[in-house]
Amino acid sequence: MPESNGLPDRLRSRTSPGPRANEPPRDTRANEPPRDTLLQFYGSVFGVATDDLAGLDVTEKDGEIWVAAAPTPSRVHTRRPPGLRALRRMPDGPKPTSTFLSCLGPRVHASRVDVDLESLRALLLGRRLGVDLPDSYVALAYDGLVLGCGRVQRSELHVLIPTGRRRELLEVLENRTPLKDPKL
């Protein structure tokens, strides 16, 4: 009786996972090298030039793609790669991180949504806003600064900024005072 992976063929065929109903589409780039995934994703979705990302050291661990300004010395061992997490591989494709999008800031030329103060507050409080945009990840910007990641789904925009960062941004907005001319 031929065996594969320690199981007889008659059992292996029963235990191998088959397609499931209502399963989300699988990312066809799941086996693509991390650098290629990073360059293709940020270039096609956010319009970031390849040259802007070319000098970064790119590593992947547990489905997360990390970037750093320099390679990690070989004698340094950490649980997480050094640098910033730039992407997560998800079943339906790569997902950007707010921190990396914020760092890219002025290099983001596409899928950028500038919001006013009232809309920003609503989004940071977890509300969804109706928008006339295609489904996609977007860079949320206020006053010219990219603050993090958002997503448009079914004509609704919502934030993907981590809760702690949202609280910090709300606090800054609440304590914000108008700039005064020192001569006045």
N, C-alpha and C positions, 0 to 999 in steps of 0.2 A: 504494500500500500504506500504510494508516494506521499511524502509529507512536505509541507511548506510552512515555515515559521512555527514549527513544533506541532502543527495541527494536521490531521489527515485531511486530504482534499475534500472529502464529503462534509466535514465539519467546517472547514475554512470558508467554503462558499456560503454556508448559512450564517456565519458570523461576520462576513465582510459587510461593511455598511453600504447600502445602496442609496439611490437618490431619495430624498424625502420631499413630501408635499409641502408647499409653503416655505421652502428654504430660500433665504435671500441669495441673490446671485453671487457667485464666487469671484474673487479678484483673480483675473487671469495673469496678473503680474506678480503673484505671490512668490515665485521663485526667481524673480529678476534681482540682479545685484542691487544692494542698497543705494549705491551712488546713482545708478541709472534711475531707480525709482524716485529718489529725491529730486534729481535734475528734471526729469520728465514731469513730475507732479507739480512742483513749484513753477516750472516754466509754463506748462499748459494751463493751469488753473489761475495762477496769480501773476503771470507775465514777468516773473523774475528771470533776469538774464543768466545764462549758464556761467558766464564769467564771474558773476557776483557770488557764486557758490563753489567755484572751481578750486579755491585754495583750502577748502575745509576738509578735515579728516572725517570720514564717514564710517561708522560702525553700526552693526545691528546685533541686538540681543533680545531674545524672546519676543520677536515681532515688533520691536521698537527700533526706529532708526535714529541714531544720535549723531550730532555733529560737534566738532571741536576745532579750535584754531590750530592745534598741533597734535601730532600723534602721541599716544600714551607711551611713556617709557616701558620697555618690556618687563622690567622688574617690578612694576607697580600693578598690584592686583586689587580690584575693587568689585563690589557687588553690582554696581551700575557703571556703565561706561562714563568717562568724564565728558563734560560739555553740556549741551542742551538736547533734549529730546525734540526732534523735528517732525517726526511722523510716527503714527501707529499703523500697522497693517491690520485692517479690519476685513471681515468676510466680504463686504461690498466695495472694498478699495481702500487706499490710504486715507488717513485722517490727519489733518495738520494740528499742530499744537499752538495755543495762543502765545506762549512765550516766544517761540521761534518766529511766528508771524510779526510780533511786536518788534523783535530785533531787526527783521527785514525792513520794517517801516517804509521808508521812501523808495525802496526797490520794488514794492508791490504796485504794479501798474494795471492789473486786471482784477475782476471780482472784488473790488473795493467798494464798500458801502459807507459813505459819509452820513452820519446821523446828527440831528440837532440835539440840544441839551435835553429837551423833554423826552424825545425818543430814546436817548441813551439811558436816562433814568428808568424808563419803563422796561427796557431790555434787561438792564442790570437787576431789576426786581423780579425778573422771570417772566415777564409778559411777552407775548408774541405780537409782532406787528405785520399787518398786511402789506405786501409788496408785489410789484409787478416785475418779478425776476424769475429766471429759470432755477430749478432745483440745483443747488451747488453749495460748496463751502465758500464763505466770503471773509474778507478782512474787514472788521468793523473799525471805523475811524471816526474820530471826533476832533474838530478843530485842527485837522491836518495830521493828527497822530494816529497810527494804527494801535488800537488798544488790545486786540485779540481776535479770536476766531468766532464766526457766526455761521449759521447754516440756514439756507432757504429750503423749505420743504412745503410743497403744496401751497405756494404763494404766501407763506408765513415765514418771517425772519425771527430767529431766536438766537441767543448767545450760547457759546460753548466755553465761555471763560470760567475757570474754576471758581467755586463759591467764595473762597477766601479772598481771591483777587477782586471779585465783584464787590465784596464788602469794602475793601480798601478803596476802590474807585468811587463807590457811593459816598464814603466818608470824605474823600477829597472834594467831590462835587458839593457836598453839604457845607463844608468849611471854606469853600471858595469865596473870596471877596474880590470885588472889581478892582482892577489895577488903577492906582491913582497917580497922577502926575506929581512928582516930588516938589515941583515949583508952586503948586497950588496950596 
